[in-house]
Every structure is written in C-alpha cells, then in structure tokens.
Amino acid sequence: MKRLLIGLVLGLLIGAVGVAYFLGRPHTGNLPGAALRPPDANVGSAGTVTVAIDEKFFDALLGTIFQQLGSPQLKLSALQPSSPFQAAMFQNTCNNVVVLNQEGGNVKTSVRFTGGKIVAPLAFNGSYNVFAKCVQFKGTAKATVDLSFDSSKQTVFGSLNVEEVTLEDVNPLFNALVTAFVRQTINAQVNPFEVLRVSQLALSVPIKTTGGSLKAVVKDVRSEVQEGSLRLVLTYDFSAQKNSG
C-alpha cells in the first residue's frame, strides 16, 4: 500500500507541460481479468459460497504492518524520462520516495466500505527532486479500489485509484508535479495487487465409495459493498472423475 499527493497548480504551463515532461503520460494500468459485477438474483443458489470481510479485519492487518514492519516506502528508482534539471548533487540526498504513514493530518490510513464503494484514506510524506530542488512533502489522500477476477490465475485483483490529494505546506509552484509523482509512484509499485487467491478455496475430495473424486474450481466472483463490509460471492464449477485403473 503506498503513494499519494498533490493539489493545485503553479500555473497551467508548468502544471501541464512540466508534468508531461518529467513523468510522461499518466499510467492507467488495467486490472487483469474482468471487473467484478454485483451479485445477481441467483446468488445463494447451489454452487455459490459467500465470503464477508469487514473493516476491523483491515484495521488489524494495517495496524500490524505499521507497528511491526514499519511504514511502507514506495520509491521510483529513476524519473521518466531523465531530466537535465536533476543535478547530481541531489541524487544521493533526495530519495524520490512516498512513505505511507499510519496517520497524519487527522486522517488514518485504512480501508472503509461505504456508499457502495471501497474507500482508502491515506496519510503520507516523502521527498521529490524538482528543478534541482529537493521538495519535502506530506499530506493525505482519498483513494478508491476497483476489483477484478482473473479466472486463469484464480485470483481477485485490486487497483488503487487516487482521487483526492491534499498537501501541507508545499509551494504552489511544485504542487502539480508532486501530485503527478505521487500518483505515478502508487500506480507503478502498487497496482495491480492481489486481494484473494481463490485457488486456495478450490476443492478436491476423494469419494471412496464411488472410486473417484470430486473437484470444484471458482469460475466467477461477484462483489457487493455493504456498510462496513465487503461481500464476495464465489460460484464454483464442479466436475467428477473416476480413478484410473
């Protein structure tokens, strides 16, 4: 989980042209597989299993990460494309990194299920080399999460989409560039990410009385965001096979 920043503009010229020059076109990484759809009227019928995940699960998970592993750091090894404004004197002192914090600016990094959406408030700080100047920044962001299911990989994937960024005490001249840097860093290092490997929920049960075995793999996953929880509906494809010999 990592990356978020930036709000206003220095002026349309540096804001638009500068972002394009230093970072290239924005990335819109596609999720593997197909986007998750809401459950249909047949949910709950034979062949389906429902998995519910609530906000407390993520509170405990994120709390453990921050307290026992430290703050996740998202770093771009190099800017794209390289720029003549990146003086060598700054290359070893400015990390070009976004650090996700447990909380900051009255915002706690978390996952929330509300309004039919998966929402991820984020707190962060970091540094970015802009015009041979190392800009130290901190701020908060609001992101949403899109989900997809790749049946070939038997995995539910997620993509973090940063929608709102609020920076604290950053010169307006650098706001647009820092925002673009944060968005690109998150997209490059976080998306897409694994949410659930449904292959771990596949079944292979020997039926001794018939001399064969029953197998079940997940063929479809639907999702429904309820207030405070996420409901995943897994539909199985069953098959049976007689033992050889």
C-alpha positions in Angstrom: 0.0 0.0 0.0 1.8 3.1 -1.0 1.7 6.7 -2.8 -0.4 9.9 -2.8 -0.1 13.6 -3.2 -0.6 17.0 -4.8 -3.3 19.5 -5.4 -3.2 22.9 -7.1 -1.0 24.3 -9.8 2.0 26.5 -10.4 0.4 27.8 -13.5 -1.2 25.9 -16.3 2.1 25.9 -18.3 4.3 24.2 -15.7 1.4 22.2 -14.3 0.6 20.6 -17.7 3.8 20.8 -19.7 6.0 20.1 -16.7 4.1 17.0 -15.6 4.2 15.6 -19.1 8.0 16.3 -19.5 9.1 14.8 -16.2 6.7 11.9 -15.9 5.4 11.2 -19.3 1.7 10.3 -19.9 -0.3 9.2 -16.8 -0.4 5.4 -16.4 -3.8 3.7 -16.4 -2.8 0.2 -15.5 -5.5 -2.2 -16.5 -6.7 -4.8 -14.0 -6.2 -8.5 -15.0 -9.3 -10.4 -15.9 -12.8 -9.0 -15.7 -14.2 -6.3 -13.4 -16.3 -7.7 -10.5 -20.0 -7.2 -11.0 -22.8 -7.1 -8.4 -24.4 -10.4 -7.4 -27.4 -11.3 -9.5 -30.8 -12.7 -8.3 -29.5 -16.3 -8.3 -26.9 -15.6 -5.6 -27.4 -18.0 -2.7 -28.3 -20.8 -5.1 -26.4 -24.1 -5.3 -22.8 -23.8 -6.2 -22.1 -20.5 -4.5 -20.1 -19.5 -1.4 -20.1 -16.1 0.2 -17.0 -14.6 1.9 -17.5 -11.5 4.0 -14.7 -9.2 5.0 -15.2 -6.3 7.4 -13.3 -3.1 8.2 -12.0 -4.4 11.5 -10.0 -7.1 9.6 -8.2 -4.4 7.7 -7.7 -2.3 10.8 -5.9 -5.2 12.5 -3.9 -6.0 9.3 -2.7 -2.5 8.7 -2.0 -1.9 12.4 0.2 -5.0 12.5 2.1 -3.8 9.4 2.8 -0.3 10.7 3.7 -1.4 14.2 5.8 -4.5 13.4 7.1 -3.9 9.9 7.2 -0.1 9.8 5.8 2.4 7.2 5.7 1.1 3.6 8.0 3.0 1.3 7.2 3.5 -2.4 10.2 4.6 -4.5 10.8 5.3 -8.1 14.4 4.2 -9.0 14.5 6.8 -11.8 12.3 9.6 -13.2 10.9 9.1 -16.7 12.5 10.5 -18.8 15.7 11.7 -17.1 15.9 15.4 -16.9 18.8 17.9 -17.2 17.3 19.7 -14.1 18.2 16.7 -11.9 21.5 17.9 -10.6 24.0 15.2 -9.4 24.3 17.0 -6.0 20.7 16.0 -5.2 20.7 12.4 -6.5 22.0 11.0 -3.2 20.1 13.3 -0.9 16.6 13.3 -2.4 15.0 9.8 -2.3 12.1 10.4 -4.7 10.0 8.3 -2.3 6.4 8.2 -0.9 6.1 6.9 2.6 2.7 5.7 3.8 2.1 6.6 7.4 -0.4 5.1 9.9 -2.0 8.5 10.4 -1.4 12.2 9.7 -3.5 15.4 9.2 -6.4 13.9 11.1 -6.5 11.0 8.6 -5.8 7.4 9.4 -4.6 5.1 6.7 -7.4 2.5 6.4 -9.9 0.6 4.3 -13.6 1.6 4.5 -16.7 0.1 2.9 -19.2 2.8 2.5 -21.6 4.3 -0.1 -21.2 1.3 -2.3 -17.5 1.9 -2.7 -14.2 0.6 -1.3 -12.6 3.8 0.0 -9.0 4.0 1.3 -8.0 7.2 3.2 -4.2 7.6 3.1 -1.6 9.6 5.1 1.9 10.0 3.6 5.1 12.0 3.4 8.1 11.9 1.2 10.6 13.8 -0.9 10.8 14.6 -4.6 13.6 16.2 -6.8 12.0 19.0 -8.8 14.1 21.5 -10.7 17.2 20.5 -8.8 15.4 21.2 -5.6 14.6 18.5 -3.1 10.9 19.1 -2.1 9.9 17.6 1.2 6.2 17.0 1.4 3.4 15.4 3.5 -0.3 15.2 3.1 -3.3 13.0 2.8 -5.3 11.4 0.0 -8.5 9.6 -0.7 -8.5 6.6 -3.0 -11.0 4.1 -4.2 -10.4 0.4 -5.0 -11.6 -1.4 -8.2 -11.7 -5.2 -8.1 -11.4 -7.8 -10.9 -11.3 -11.6 -11.2 -8.8 -13.4 -13.4 -10.1 -17.0 -13.8 -6.9 -18.2 -15.4 -4.9 -17.1 -12.4 -7.7 -17.9 -9.9 -7.1 -14.6 -8.2 -9.1 -11.5 -7.3 -7.0 -8.4 -8.0 -7.4 -4.8 -6.9 -6.3 -1.4 -8.2 -5.9 1.7 -6.0 -7.1 4.9 -7.7 -6.1 8.1 -6.1 -8.9 10.6 -6.4 -8.2 13.5 -4.0 -4.8 14.7 -2.7 -4.2 17.4 -0.1 -0.6 18.6 0.5 0.6 20.5 3.6 2.9 23.5 3.2 4.1 22.7 -0.3 5.0 25.6 -2.6 2.1 26.0 -5.1 4.8 26.1 -7.8 5.5 22.4 -7.2 2.0 21.1 -6.3 1.1 19.7 -9.7 4.5 18.0 -10.2 4.4 16.4 -6.7 0.9 15.2 -7.3 1.8 13.6 -10.5 4.8 12.0 -8.9 2.7 10.5 -6.1 0.1 9.1 -8.5 2.7 7.6 -10.7 4.6 6.1 -7.8 1.5 4.4 -6.5 0.4 3.1 -9.9 3.9 1.8 -10.7 4.5 0.0 -7.4 1.1 -1.0 -6.0 -1.2 -1.7 -8.9 -2.5 -4.3 -9.5 -2.3 -6.1 -6.2 -3.6 -9.5 -5.1 -6.7 -9.4 -2.9 -7.6 -13.0 -2.7 -6.3 -16.2 -4.3 -9.4 -18.3 -4.8 -7.2 -21.2 -5.9 -6.8 -21.7 -2.1 -10.6 -22.3 -1.9 -10.7 -24.9 -4.7 -11.8 -28.4 -3.7 -10.6 -31.9 -4.5 -12.5 -34.5 -2.5 -12.0 -38.3 -2.9 -15.3 -40.3 -2.9 -14.1 -43.7 -1.9 -17.5 -45.4 -2.3 -17.6 -44.5 -6.0 -13.9 -45.0 -6.8 -13.5 -41.4 -8.0 -13.0 -37.8 -6.9 -15.0 -34.6 -6.9 -13.3 -31.3 -7.9 -14.5 -27.7 -7.7 -12.9 -24.6 -9.0 -14.1 -21.0 -8.8 -15.5 -19.9 -12.2 -16.9 -16.5 -11.3 -16.7 -13.9 -8.5 -19.2 -11.1 -7.7 -18.9 -8.4 -5.1 -21.2 -6.2 -3.1 -20.1 -3.4 -0.8 -22.2 -3.1 2.2 -21.8 -0.5 5.0 -18.8 -1.7 7.0 -18.1 -4.9 5.0 -17.3 -6.4 1.6 -19.2 -9.4 0.4 -17.6 -11.7 -2.2 -19.8 -14.3 -3.9 -17.9 -17.2 -5.4 -19.5 -19.5 -7.9 -18.0 -23.0 -8.4 -17.7 -25.2 -11.4 -18.0 -28.9 -10.3 -16.5 -31.9 -12.1 -16.0 -35.6 -11.2 -13.6 -38.2 -12.4 -13.2 -41.9 -11.9 -9.9 -43.1 -10.7 -7.8 -44.8 -13.4 -7.0 -48.5 -13.0 
